[in-house]
Amino acid sequence: MPLGAQAGNSPLRVVILGGGLTGISTAVHLKSPWVLFEKESRLGGHARTDETRGFHFDKTGHWLHLRDPYTQKLIAELLPDQMVRVERKARIFSNGVLTRFPFQANLHGQPPEVIQECLLGFIEAWSRRDQAPPPGNFEEFILQKMGAGIARHFMVPYNHKLWGVHPREITAEWCSRFVPIPKLEEVVAGAVGANPPEMGYNIGFLYPKRGGIETMTRALAARMQGGDVYLATSPDAIDWRARAVRVGGEHFGYRALVATLPLPELVRRLLDPPPEIIAAGEKLRCTAVRYLNVATRTCPRSDFHWIYVPEEKYPFYRVGIYTNAVPAMAPPGHGSLYVELSDRGPMPRLDEILPNVAQALHAAGAIHAPDDVLFAELKEIQYAYVVFDQNYYTAVKTLTAWCEANQIFPRGRYGSWTYNAMEDCILAGREIAMKLDG
Ligand SMILES: Cc1cc2nc3c(=O)[nH]c(=O)nc-3n(C[C@H](O)[C@H](O)[C@H](O)COP(=O)(O)OP(=O)(O)OC[C@H]3O[C@@H](n4cnc5c(N)ncnc54)[C@H](O)[C@@H]3O)c2cc1C
């Protein structure tokens, strides 16, 4: 059943597939009539929060970084006095110590021989920086910009765990925005402990005072008007020639289709697409993420918001503590954490992995003792990280050009098939709404 009933079955309207932040933002900003189909029973996509026994968990940490004046104003209007600004405490856990993020600019605290290797490698790379050819892949990018030591001790093993593929399988283009490259003087200062406490593109973040990130998603969704929302509904097929989506025997005509569902899922729903579109769709690769929601009996031991864990011997690559940002994410005196697991083999059983994870959390200083874990839940995000491999650019370009020529507009993190953050999705929804409204 639709949540509103205003648009009627008009081919002049816009159909939106997917009710994550991109789909919601599209609906919020559209002046034309619209209808939105969301396959889950709740809006929000990745920007949702689950609650178990008073403990709140996002789909792993969803910290809001706002850089654009429009989104800053929008969020301030949507949630007056309901967001808290948190100064980031991000750490690296490696060689048994917690050091500051980013690793490459904060070597102080690592064992002396690690600092020496990383510094010498950086200086060597720095001295050759003007002669280096464009990097052919992400591993080459790391070696050219940061040298062999930083590559070996952090960048390569960490990114291998995160992406689920070796950095040499990933192209270099995506990373310039997200990978901080320090200057030589910053690396030296960081090696002797003289850097400012936090650096990088996101030194602070916003977060709702209550209810996790979904509080923000709901506030945005409350602004939707002029259309219908169908929950727990997924189109069976997209008749792109007739410009209609087929949903349980009904046809919904459209003048434009905004597709925020994952791009391969869009291709699968197209009725008889051209062979080159099927072939391009088959080239798209993505890694899943398994994670644990962890509730603790006491407040966590460390004060960090999240840590990066490059070493292979630990079963996770990132751990975050919600309650260190906002204590209301758990009942008083308790903690709630997320643990992003590196294993991508067959789905494990929770009771098989939990003892090892709890030990490792204790070793990383996150919790007081392994038996501090009150309960844990094992979850999976099927579409988490798009793999920017050699086929990526041609496949995405082919698909996007064909879709747009047929009034289908793939948007958002998985529609555009990219790596981005919540703010980008809010802006992408606004941008496509403005384009379609003319
Ligand atoms: C592990 C992880 C951590 C992250 N951390 C952060 C962070 O700290 N800060 C930050 O800013 N960003 C973070 N992000 C990124 C952020 O989650 C995304 O940029 C954003 O939420 C994507 O929104 P979207 O609407 O484009 O996609 P989604 O949220 O994926 O929404 C797409 C929607 O389409 C629906 N759908 C799928 N198939 C169909 C179908 N067949 N029919 C109808 N509907 C369908 C889905 O159910 C979903 O609701 C993180 C992402 C991941 C994976």
The ligand as an ORCA input file, in Angstrom:
! r2SCAN-3c Opt
* xyz 0 1
  C      30.137     -0.248      5.492
  C      29.739      1.143      5.090
  C      30.005      2.209      5.944
  C      29.651      3.524      5.567
  N      29.941      4.561      6.400
  C      29.593      5.818      6.043
  C      29.866      6.922      6.915
  O      30.418      6.775      8.012
  N      29.499      8.173      6.496
  C      28.903      8.390      5.278
  O      28.580      9.549      4.974
  N      28.640      7.353      4.446
  C      28.959      6.088      4.797
  N      28.692      5.044      3.953
  C      28.088      5.342      2.632
  C      26.576      5.529      2.701
  O      25.976      4.395      3.315
  C      26.015      5.647      1.289
  O      26.729      6.628      0.559
  C      24.531      5.987      1.236
  O      23.810      5.547      2.341
  C      23.967      5.338     -0.036
  O      22.639      5.755     -0.233
  P      21.877      5.317     -1.556
  O      20.477      5.784     -1.431
  O      22.612      5.746     -2.766
  O      21.942      3.723     -1.554
  P      21.237      2.699     -0.538
  O      21.316      3.189      0.820
  O      21.820      1.364     -0.873
  O      19.724      2.725     -0.984
  C      19.256      2.004     -2.096
  C      17.884      1.492     -1.761
  O      17.411      0.715     -2.863
  C      16.674     -0.378     -2.321
  N      16.582     -1.427     -3.333
  C      17.533     -2.321     -3.695
  N      17.054     -3.142     -4.643
  C      15.780     -2.736     -4.904
  C      14.762     -3.188     -5.777
  N      14.953     -4.246     -6.587
  N      13.577     -2.548     -5.774
  C      13.358     -1.479     -4.952
  N      14.275     -1.036     -4.085
  C      15.470     -1.640     -4.068
  C      17.468     -0.770     -1.104
  O      16.681     -1.552     -0.196
  C      17.848      0.592     -0.540
  O      16.886      1.060      0.384
  C      29.029      3.745      4.306
  C      28.741      2.658      3.472
  C      29.093      1.379      3.855
  C      28.803      0.241      2.926
*
